[in-house]
Amino acid sequence: MSDINTVVILGRLTRDGELKYLPNGTALLTASIANNQGYKKDDKWIEQVHYFDLKLWSKRAESLAQYLVKGTQIVIEGQLKQERWQNDAGQARSKVVINVNNLSFAGGKKTGNGQQAQLQGQGQGQAQGQAQEQWQGEQQQGKAQGQESQGKYPPPAVQPQGTARPIPSPENFKDDLPTGFNDEIPF
């Protein structure tokens, strides 16, 4: 039985991802992530930063290379791997890297003034923002015309197509049951 080796980290890239190709043609993207951790000591919050090297392979490396730029906030899930080698002086060296299996963009990129800029083409977040703006526009237009607001609450988050099945209504449940199905449970 194999041991479990999984790590999940949220942080910001400390440098742009660097895409290389190995002699056999395999794509390799290397990057580094900073993860902040805070703890309280003597009624004072201490901020500690941890840095980790990342590796992405093959198609994932090629497709994400242009988006992995310094300052981008990401969530990664991967496995720890210890790399070992000998330096020129013959001393044994090692370091731990994270082989990334899954990567998600968690937010925008921090700009020089500390503000957060949104990534272009953000898909679901962009659609949600458009729905929110449309709702706000309708609310303001209704107020300007002296009409009562039709919707008290903003629209729900936009669900991308194909990600979840619709919930069937109770009326349609009975149509899906096999003929002669008895739902009387004797307890």
MDAnalysis code that builds the backbone (N, CA, C; Angstrom):
import MDAnalysis as mda
import numpy as np

u = mda.Universe.empty(561, n_residues=187, atom_resindex=np.repeat(np.arange(187), 3), trajectory=True)
u.add_TopologyAttr("name", ["N", "CA", "C"] * 187)
u.add_TopologyAttr("resid", np.arange(1, 188))
u.add_TopologyAttr("resname", ["MET", "SER", "ASP", "ILE", "ASN", "THR", "VAL", "VAL", "ILE", "LEU", "GLY", "ARG", "LEU", "THR", "ARG", "ASP", "GLY", "GLU", "LEU", "LYS", "TYR", "LEU", "PRO", "ASN", "GLY", "THR", "ALA", "LEU", "LEU", "THR", "ALA", "SER", "ILE", "ALA", "ASN", "ASN", "GLN", "GLY", "TYR", "LYS", "LYS", "ASP", "ASP", "LYS", "TRP", "ILE", "GLU", "GLN", "VAL", "HIS", "TYR", "PHE", "ASP", "LEU", "LYS", "LEU", "TRP", "SER", "LYS", "ARG", "ALA", "GLU", "SER", "LEU", "ALA", "GLN", "TYR", "LEU", "VAL", "LYS", "GLY", "THR", "GLN", "ILE", "VAL", "ILE", "GLU", "GLY", "GLN", "LEU", "LYS", "GLN", "GLU", "ARG", "TRP", "GLN", "ASN", "ASP", "ALA", "GLY", "GLN", "ALA", "ARG", "SER", "LYS", "VAL", "VAL", "ILE", "ASN", "VAL", "ASN", "ASN", "LEU", "SER", "PHE", "ALA", "GLY", "GLY", "LYS", "LYS", "THR", "GLY", "ASN", "GLY", "GLN", "GLN", "ALA", "GLN", "LEU", "GLN", "GLY", "GLN", "GLY", "GLN", "GLY", "GLN", "ALA", "GLN", "GLY", "GLN", "ALA", "GLN", "GLU", "GLN", "TRP", "GLN", "GLY", "GLU", "GLN", "GLN", "GLN", "GLY", "LYS", "ALA", "GLN", "GLY", "GLN", "GLU", "SER", "GLN", "GLY", "LYS", "TYR", "PRO", "PRO", "PRO", "ALA", "VAL", "GLN", "PRO", "GLN", "GLY", "THR", "ALA", "ARG", "PRO", "ILE", "PRO", "SER", "PRO", "GLU", "ASN", "PHE", "LYS", "ASP", "ASP", "LEU", "PRO", "THR", "GLY", "PHE", "ASN", "ASP", "GLU", "ILE", "PRO", "PHE"])
u.atoms.positions = np.array([
    [0.835, -1.183, 0.000],
    [0.000, 0.000, 0.000],
    [0.879, 1.246, 0.000],
    [0.503, 2.218, -0.834],
    [1.261, 3.467, -0.928],
    [0.861, 4.408, 0.193],
    [1.804, 5.219, 0.608],
    [1.519, 6.262, 1.579],
    [0.873, 7.449, 0.867],
    [0.234, 8.301, 1.639],
    [-0.421, 9.484, 1.073],
    [0.587, 10.620, 0.993],
    [0.640, 11.260, -0.157],
    [1.545, 12.376, -0.388],
    [0.786, 13.433, -1.193],
    [0.011, 14.255, -0.508],
    [-0.776, 15.301, -1.165],
    [-0.656, 16.594, -0.381],
    [-0.502, 17.686, -1.111],
    [-0.408, 18.997, -0.491],
    [-1.287, 19.966, -1.277],
    [-1.963, 20.872, -0.558],
    [-2.770, 21.926, -1.170],
    [-2.278, 23.252, -0.605],
    [-1.950, 24.175, -1.505],
    [-1.397, 25.461, -1.071],
    [-2.052, 26.601, -1.846],
    [-2.401, 27.667, -1.123],
    [-2.880, 28.912, -1.709],
    [-1.770, 29.931, -1.527],
    [-1.418, 30.612, -2.596],
    [-0.372, 31.628, -2.484],
    [-0.228, 32.410, -3.766],
    [0.810, 33.228, -3.819],
    [1.091, 34.058, -4.994],
    [2.416, 33.647, -5.610],
    [2.449, 33.692, -6.941],
    [3.682, 33.368, -7.648],
    [4.730, 34.440, -7.379],
    [5.942, 34.009, -7.099],
    [7.025, 34.951, -6.790],
    [7.831, 35.327, -8.024],
    [7.604, 34.613, -9.117],
    [8.280, 34.921, -10.379],
    [7.435, 34.355, -11.520],
    [7.692, 34.822, -12.717],
    [6.998, 34.284, -13.881],
    [7.378, 32.828, -14.074],
    [6.420, 32.032, -14.523],
    [6.713, 30.642, -14.835],
    [7.689, 30.555, -15.994],
    [8.595, 29.577, -15.947],
    [9.607, 29.404, -16.982],
    [9.369, 28.072, -17.678],
    [9.029, 28.129, -18.960],
    [8.730, 26.936, -19.739],
    [9.979, 26.471, -20.467],
    [10.307, 25.181, -20.289],
    [11.461, 24.558, -20.948],
    [10.994, 23.251, -21.571],
    [11.788, 22.746, -22.478],
    [11.517, 21.442, -23.071],
    [12.710, 20.531, -22.813],
    [12.435, 19.334, -22.292],
    [13.478, 18.349, -22.037],
    [13.941, 17.761, -23.368],
    [15.117, 17.114, -23.406],
    [15.610, 16.538, -24.666],
    [14.616, 15.585, -25.343],
    [13.760, 14.922, -24.559],
    [12.777, 14.007, -25.156],
    [11.521, 14.736, -25.641],
    [11.466, 16.083, -25.516],
    [10.348, 16.872, -26.007],
    [9.275, 17.180, -24.972],
    [9.406, 16.668, -23.754],
    [8.413, 16.914, -22.705],
    [8.538, 18.346, -22.198],
    [7.389, 19.017, -22.091],
    [7.365, 20.392, -21.582],
    [7.447, 20.381, -20.055],
    [8.230, 21.303, -19.507],
    [8.377, 21.462, -18.059],
    [8.294, 22.942, -17.727],
    [7.359, 23.301, -16.848],
    [7.239, 24.680, -16.398],
    [7.627, 24.717, -14.930],
    [8.551, 25.601, -14.581],
    [8.944, 25.774, -13.190],
    [8.512, 27.154, -12.726],
    [8.107, 27.227, -11.467],
    [7.682, 28.487, -10.862],
    [7.917, 28.384, -9.360],
    [7.611, 29.442, -8.657],
    [7.759, 29.466, -7.208],
    [6.551, 30.179, -6.609],
    [6.065, 29.672, -5.484],
    [4.879, 30.225, -4.829],
    [5.236, 30.641, -3.402],
    [4.661, 31.756, -2.958],
    [4.824, 32.216, -1.576],
    [3.497, 32.015, -0.853],
    [3.573, 31.433, 0.324],
    [2.388, 31.155, 1.137],
    [2.565, 31.865, 2.468],
    [1.615, 32.747, 2.814],
    [1.689, 33.500, 4.066],
    [0.971, 32.745, 5.174],
    [1.585, 32.744, 6.336],
    [0.984, 32.111, 7.506],
    [1.124, 33.078, 8.675],
    [0.025, 33.311, 9.369],
    [0.065, 34.214, 10.507],
    [-0.240, 33.492, 11.800],
    [0.374, 33.955, 12.860],
    [0.095, 33.408, 14.186],
    [0.272, 34.523, 15.219],
    [-0.363, 34.326, 16.347],
    [-0.339, 35.344, 17.393],
    [0.700, 34.973, 18.445],
    [1.524, 35.967, 18.807],
    [2.545, 35.777, 19.829],
    [2.574, 37.026, 20.701],
    [2.265, 36.847, 21.977],
    [2.266, 37.968, 22.925],
    [1.380, 39.128, 22.452],
    [0.139, 38.831, 22.133],
    [-0.840, 39.818, 21.672],
    [-0.417, 40.563, 20.411],
    [0.445, 39.955, 19.617],
    [0.923, 40.566, 18.395],
    [0.876, 39.514, 17.285],
    [0.357, 39.897, 16.111],
    [0.302, 38.969, 14.993],
    [1.627, 38.958, 14.260],
    [2.153, 37.766, 14.065],
    [3.411, 37.562, 13.344],
    [3.080, 36.938, 11.988],
    [3.597, 37.514, 10.938],
    [3.386, 37.006, 9.585],
    [4.653, 36.270, 9.153],
    [4.478, 35.032, 8.708],
    [5.598, 34.225, 8.264],
    [5.331, 33.792, 6.824],
    [6.332, 33.886, 5.972],
    [6.174, 33.530, 4.563],
    [6.981, 32.274, 4.275],
    [6.341, 31.336, 3.540],
    [7.008, 30.099, 3.124],
    [7.066, 30.089, 1.600],
    [8.186, 29.647, 1.045],
    [8.375, 29.614, -0.400],
    [8.529, 28.167, -0.859],
    [7.863, 27.841, -1.980],
    [7.914, 26.486, -2.510],
    [8.136, 26.535, -4.016],
    [8.978, 25.625, -4.513],
    [9.200, 25.494, -5.948],
    [8.142, 24.555, -6.520],
    [7.645, 24.901, -7.716],
    [6.596, 24.129, -8.373],
    [7.093, 23.604, -9.712],
    [6.536, 22.452, -10.125],
    [6.783, 21.917, -11.456],
    [5.467, 21.469, -12.057],
    [5.229, 21.899, -13.291],
    [4.080, 21.452, -14.072],
    [4.640, 20.792, -15.324],
    [3.975, 19.752, -15.785],
    [4.492, 18.942, -16.876],
    [3.558, 18.914, -18.078],
    [4.111, 18.630, -19.228],
    [3.432, 18.314, -20.491],
    [2.450, 19.391, -20.932],
    [1.250, 18.970, -21.341],
    [0.243, 19.901, -21.892],
    [-0.175, 20.958, -20.875],
    [-0.286, 20.554, -19.607],
    [-0.665, 21.512, -18.565],
    [0.362, 22.637, -18.507],
    [1.638, 22.296, -18.594],
    [2.699, 23.299, -18.563],
    [2.581, 24.249, -19.752],
    [2.353, 23.698, -20.935],
    [2.264, 24.521, -22.139],
    [1.043, 25.442, -22.108],
    [-0.088, 24.915, -21.672],
    [-1.309, 25.714, -21.715],
    [-1.360, 26.797, -20.640],
    [-0.694, 26.599, -19.510],
    [-0.760, 27.577, -18.424],
    [0.414, 28.559, -18.402],
    [1.424, 28.320, -19.208],
    [2.650, 29.128, -19.155],
    [2.373, 30.625, -19.270],
    [1.507, 31.031, -20.183],
    [1.267, 32.466, -20.398],
    [0.517, 33.128, -19.248],
    [-0.181, 32.333, -18.421],
    [-0.993, 32.891, -17.333],
    [-0.269, 32.900, -15.982],
    [0.803, 32.141, -15.865],
    [1.499, 32.053, -14.578],
    [2.570, 33.132, -14.503],
    [2.141, 34.314, -14.081],
    [3.030, 35.464, -13.987],
    [3.148, 35.902, -12.526],
    [4.244, 36.545, -12.230],
    [4.530, 36.993, -10.876],
    [3.348, 37.767, -10.290],
    [2.963, 37.418, -9.047],
    [1.897, 38.109, -8.350],
    [0.540, 37.456, -8.465],
    [0.368, 36.514, -9.408],
    [-0.917, 35.854, -9.593],
    [-1.199, 34.928, -8.418],
    [-2.416, 35.022, -7.872],
    [-2.808, 34.165, -6.753],
    [-3.388, 32.862, -7.302],
    [-2.849, 31.736, -6.836],
    [-3.286, 30.428, -7.310],
    [-3.462, 29.471, -6.143],
    [-4.219, 28.418, -6.397],
    [-4.327, 27.290, -5.474],
    [-3.784, 26.088, -6.225],
    [-2.852, 25.391, -5.616],
    [-2.291, 24.205, -6.270],
    [-2.525, 22.988, -5.399],
    [-2.671, 21.855, -6.057],
    [-2.736, 20.563, -5.380],
    [-1.710, 19.700, -6.077],
    [-0.865, 19.068, -5.294],
    [0.181, 18.258, -5.901],
    [0.831, 17.323, -4.902],
    [1.984, 16.820, -5.324],
    [2.727, 15.874, -4.504],
    [4.132, 16.402, -4.253],
    [4.604, 16.167, -3.047],
    [5.971, 16.557, -2.704],
    [6.939, 15.555, -3.302],
    [8.038, 16.064, -3.835],
    [9.075, 15.193, -4.386],
    [10.430, 15.723, -3.942],
    [11.237, 14.850, -3.413],
    [12.584, 15.245, -3.005],
    [13.544, 14.949, -4.151],
    [14.210, 15.995, -4.625],
    [15.202, 15.837, -5.690],
    [16.585, 15.800, -5.042],
    [17.397, 14.857, -5.468],
    [18.750, 14.688, -4.904],
    [19.776, 14.733, -6.026],
    [20.936, 15.347, -5.743],
    [22.021, 15.416, -6.696],
    [23.312, 15.712, -5.949],
    [24.424, 15.658, -6.685],
    [25.717, 16.033, -6.114],
    [26.197, 17.285, -6.828],
    [26.702, 18.230, -6.034],
    [27.214, 19.450, -6.649],
    [28.613, 19.198, -7.211],
    [29.224, 20.235, -7.764],
    [30.540, 20.094, -8.395],
    [31.611, 19.638, -7.415],
    [31.433, 19.973, -6.127],
    [32.399, 19.578, -5.098],
    [32.140, 18.162, -4.591],
    [31.126, 17.498, -5.119],
    [30.828, 16.131, -4.711],
    [29.960, 16.019, -3.470],
    [29.421, 17.144, -2.996],
    [28.560, 17.127, -1.820],
    [27.132, 16.756, -2.221],
    [26.496, 15.964, -1.372],
    [25.104, 15.573, -1.617],
    [24.198, 16.762, -1.322],
    [23.308, 17.043, -2.244],
    [22.352, 18.133, -2.098],
    [20.956, 17.590, -2.335],
    [19.962, 18.302, -1.791],
    [18.569, 17.916, -2.040],
    [17.665, 19.124, -1.831],
    [16.496, 19.045, -2.443],
    [15.465, 20.053, -2.221],
    [14.122, 19.388, -2.479],
    [13.081, 19.953, -1.882],
    [11.735, 19.435, -2.054],
    [10.982, 20.363, -3.007],
    [10.358, 19.783, -4.033],
    [9.541, 20.529, -4.983],
    [8.133, 19.945, -4.971],
    [7.204, 20.694, -5.510],
    [5.823, 20.221, -5.609],
    [5.519, 19.954, -7.076],
    [5.205, 18.697, -7.406],
    [4.721, 18.346, -8.741],
    [3.227, 18.627, -8.754],
    [2.821, 19.621, -9.521],
    [1.442, 20.100, -9.508],
    [0.540, 19.186, -10.337],
    [-0.547, 18.718, -9.696],
    [-1.565, 17.925, -10.392],
    [-2.731, 18.797, -10.827],
    [-3.141, 19.732, -9.967],
    [-4.278, 20.627, -10.244],
    [-3.898, 22.039, -9.861],
    [-4.359, 22.996, -10.669],
    [-4.077, 24.399, -10.413],
    [-5.343, 25.197, -10.699],
    [-5.687, 26.105, -9.780],
    [-6.830, 27.004, -9.962],
    [-6.376, 28.430, -9.689],
    [-6.952, 29.369, -10.443],
    [-6.666, 30.777, -10.203],
    [-7.609, 31.264, -9.120],
    [-7.044, 31.811, -8.049],
    [-7.836, 32.184, -6.875],
    [-8.240, 33.642, -6.882],
    [-7.589, 34.478, -7.607],
    [-7.907, 35.898, -7.604],
    [-7.129, 36.590, -8.681],
    [-7.081, 37.883, -8.567],
    [-6.366, 38.664, -9.557],
    [-4.888, 38.765, -9.219],
    [-4.205, 39.538, -10.006],
    [-2.780, 39.781, -9.799],
    [-2.631, 41.063, -8.999],
    [-1.744, 41.067, -8.017],
    [-1.474, 42.296, -7.270],
    [-0.648, 43.223, -8.144],
    [-1.099, 44.465, -8.239],
    [-0.362, 45.448, -9.009],
    [0.628, 46.151, -8.085],
    [1.428, 47.025, -8.654],
    [2.457, 47.700, -7.873],
    [1.917, 48.506, -6.700],
    [0.687, 49.033, -6.802],
    [0.153, 49.860, -5.726],
    [-0.659, 49.048, -4.717],
    [-0.571, 47.706, -4.783],
    [-1.268, 46.873, -3.813],
    [-2.698, 46.550, -4.191],
    [-3.212, 47.154, -5.279],
    [-4.561, 46.863, -5.740],
    [-4.570, 45.515, -6.454],
    [-5.744, 44.911, -6.551],
    [-5.859, 43.631, -7.204],
    [-6.505, 43.820, -8.577],
    [-5.797, 43.419, -9.613],
    [-6.316, 43.515, -10.974],
    [-6.864, 42.161, -11.376],
    [-7.995, 42.135, -12.047],
    [-8.604, 40.876, -12.458],
    [-7.948, 40.373, -13.738],
    [-7.869, 39.038, -13.865],
    [-7.340, 38.417, -15.069],
    [-8.354, 38.584, -16.199],
    [-7.881, 38.721, -17.416],
    [-8.766, 38.824, -18.574],
    [-9.345, 37.459, -18.878],
    [-10.563, 37.426, -19.415],
    [-11.189, 36.176, -19.806],
    [-11.446, 35.266, -18.630],
    [-12.002, 35.788, -17.560],
    [-12.132, 35.006, -16.344],
    [-13.345, 34.100, -16.313],
    [-14.112, 34.018, -17.408],
    [-15.181, 33.038, -17.521],
    [-16.308, 33.244, -16.534],
    [-16.454, 32.335, -15.579],
    [-17.579, 32.356, -14.646],
    [-17.627, 33.661, -13.854],
    [-16.493, 34.134, -13.380],
    [-16.475, 35.377, -12.619],
    [-16.921, 36.561, -13.467],
    [-16.537, 36.550, -14.730],
    [-16.938, 37.620, -15.638],
    [-18.447, 37.581, -15.869],
    [-18.998, 36.391, -16.065],
    [-20.439, 36.260, -16.284],
    [-21.208, 36.702, -15.043],
    [-20.705, 36.356, -13.857],
    [-21.361, 36.766, -12.614],
    [-21.335, 38.283, -12.484],
    [-20.206, 38.886, -12.824],
    [-20.112, 40.340, -12.752],
    [-21.086, 41.020, -13.693],
    [-21.251, 40.470, -14.904],
    [-22.196, 41.045, -15.864],
    [-23.629, 40.924, -15.359],
    [-23.977, 39.761, -14.778],
    [-25.333, 39.571, -14.238],
    [-25.589, 40.552, -13.095],
    [-24.587, 40.755, -12.249],
    [-24.706, 41.684, -11.121],
    [-24.913, 43.105, -11.626],
    [-24.129, 43.506, -12.632],
    [-24.260, 44.855, -13.191],
    [-25.638, 45.055, -13.824],
    [-26.117, 44.050, -14.543],
    [-27.433, 44.146, -15.165],
    [-28.510, 44.310, -14.101],
    [-28.421, 43.541, -13.026],
    [-29.399, 43.628, -11.938],
    [-29.382, 45.017, -11.309],
    [-28.159, 45.529, -11.039],
    [-28.046, 46.855, -10.441],
    [-28.624, 47.918, -11.361],
    [-28.378, 47.780, -12.684],
    [-28.920, 48.728, -13.649],
    [-30.437, 48.711, -13.659],
    [-31.025, 47.510, -13.603],
    [-32.477, 47.388, -13.568],
    [-33.045, 48.010, -12.299],
    [-32.357, 47.826, -11.176],
    [-32.821, 48.398, -9.915],
    [-32.813, 49.923, -9.986],
    [-31.745, 50.505, -10.506],
    [-31.648, 51.957, -10.589],
    [-32.647, 52.521, -11.586],
    [-32.853, 51.810, -12.699],
    [-33.816, 52.264, -13.695],
    [-35.229, 52.258, -13.108],
    [-35.559, 51.225, -12.330],
    [-36.877, 51.149, -11.690],
    [-37.086, 52.274, -10.702],
    [-36.056, 52.617, -9.931],
    [-36.162, 53.714, -8.963],
    [-36.353, 55.050, -9.680],
    [-35.650, 55.231, -10.806],
    [-35.748, 56.483, -11.549],
    [-37.146, 56.666, -12.117],
    [-37.808, 55.568, -12.453],
    [-39.150, 55.652, -13.015],
    [-40.223, 55.557, -11.937],
    [-39.816, 55.500, -10.669],
    [-40.755, 55.459, -9.560],
    [-41.413, 54.101, -9.379],
    [-40.840, 53.056, -9.943],
    [-41.399, 51.716, -9.806],
    [-40.782, 51.017, -8.605],
    [-41.560, 50.118, -8.052],
    [-41.066, 49.312, -6.929],
    [-40.104, 48.261, -7.482],
    [-39.075, 47.959, -6.748],
    [-38.097, 46.959, -7.160],
    [-38.743, 45.583, -7.262],
    [-38.511, 44.904, -8.393],
    [-39.084, 43.572, -8.566],
    [-38.268, 42.519, -7.836],
    [-36.983, 42.673, -7.808],
    [-36.139, 41.674, -7.144],
    [-35.409, 42.299, -5.982],
    [-35.584, 41.739, -4.803],
    [-34.915, 42.294, -3.632],
    [-33.443, 41.930, -3.588],
    [-33.108, 40.785, -4.159],
    [-31.755, 40.257, -4.032],
    [-31.089, 40.167, -5.396],
    [-29.769, 40.277, -5.418],
    [-29.060, 40.149, -6.693],
    [-29.182, 38.722, -7.220],
    [-28.903, 38.535, -8.518],
    [-29.023, 37.204, -9.099],
    [-28.017, 36.242, -8.471],
    [-28.339, 34.944, -8.458],
    [-27.405, 33.977, -7.904],
    [-26.188, 33.843, -8.806],
    [-25.152, 33.227, -8.282],
    [-23.930, 33.021, -9.053],
    [-24.250, 32.234, -10.320],
    [-23.591, 32.602, -11.396],
    [-23.818, 31.937, -12.671],
    [-23.132, 30.582, -12.642],
    [-23.877, 29.540, -12.998],
    [-23.338, 28.186, -13.035],
    [-22.941, 27.881, -14.476],
    [-21.663, 27.566, -14.743],
    [-21.268, 27.259, -16.114],
    [-22.031, 26.044, -16.629],
    [-22.329, 26.055, -17.920],
    [-23.089, 24.954, -18.491],
    [-22.303, 23.657, -18.409],
    [-23.025, 22.575, -18.130],
    [-22.416, 21.259, -18.109],
    [-21.716, 20.894, -16.822],
    [-21.754, 21.737, -15.789],
    [-21.041, 21.410, -14.567],
    [-21.917, 20.766, -13.518],
    [-23.218, 20.948, -13.604],
    [-24.105, 20.348, -12.609],
    [-25.412, 19.951, -13.271],
    [-25.977, 18.868, -12.805],
    [-27.270, 18.443, -13.331],
    [-28.367, 19.251, -12.665],
    [-29.438, 19.547, -13.422],
    [-30.551, 20.257, -12.794],
    [-31.259, 19.358, -11.790],
    [-31.819, 19.947, -10.770],
    [-32.544, 19.186, -9.758],
    [-33.951, 18.922, -10.282],
    [-34.346, 17.635, -10.354],
    [-35.677, 17.348, -10.880],
    [-36.761, 17.782, -9.905],
    [-37.908, 18.169, -10.457],
    [-39.027, 18.553, -9.603],
    [-39.704, 17.287, -9.079],
    [-40.356, 17.337, -7.900],
    [-40.998, 16.156, -7.334],
    [-42.056, 15.546, -8.253],
    [-42.745, 16.384, -9.059],
    [-43.761, 15.860, -9.959],
    [-43.151, 14.928, -10.996],
    [-41.943, 15.242, -11.451],
    [-41.308, 14.437, -12.489],
    [-40.647, 13.184, -11.930],
    [-40.472, 13.107, -10.622],
    [-39.853, 11.935, -10.008],
    [-40.630, 10.657, -10.308],
    [-41.934, 10.735, -10.179],
    [-42.759, 9.540, -10.335],
    [-42.691, 9.003, -11.753],
    [-42.475, 9.865, -12.738],
    [-42.370, 9.411, -14.123],
    [-41.108, 8.583, -14.345],
    [-40.061, 8.810, -13.536],
    [-38.797, 8.108, -13.700],
    [-38.776, 6.747, -13.009],
    [-39.736, 6.458, -12.155],
    [-39.751, 5.201, -11.413],
    [-40.236, 4.066, -12.301],
    [-39.667, 2.855, -12.099],
    [-40.125, 1.719, -12.892],
    [-41.576, 1.369, -12.556],
    [-42.278, 0.753, -13.504],
    [-43.669, 0.354, -13.311],
    [-43.748, -0.649, -12.173],
    [-44.702, -0.457, -11.276],
    [-44.893, -1.367, -10.151],
    [-43.954, -1.112, -8.984],
    [-43.231, 0.010, -8.999],
    [-42.299, 0.312, -7.903],
    [-43.081, 0.615, -6.632],
    [-42.701, -0.016, -5.541],
    [-43.358, 0.171, -4.254],
    [-42.402, 0.909, -3.331],
    [-42.731, 2.131, -2.958],
    [-41.856, 2.906, -2.092],
    [-42.222, 2.802, -0.616],
    [-43.067, 1.858, -0.285],
    [-43.413, 1.620, 1.120],
    [-42.276, 0.843, 1.773],
    [-41.601, 1.462, 2.720],
    [-40.498, 0.810, 3.408],
    [-41.008, 0.324, 4.747],
    [-40.895, -0.996, 5.043],
    [-41.492, -1.571, 6.249],
    [-40.650, -1.374, 7.505],
    [-40.494, -0.163, 7.985],
    [-39.890, 0.065, 9.308],
    [-40.369, 1.329, 9.926],
])
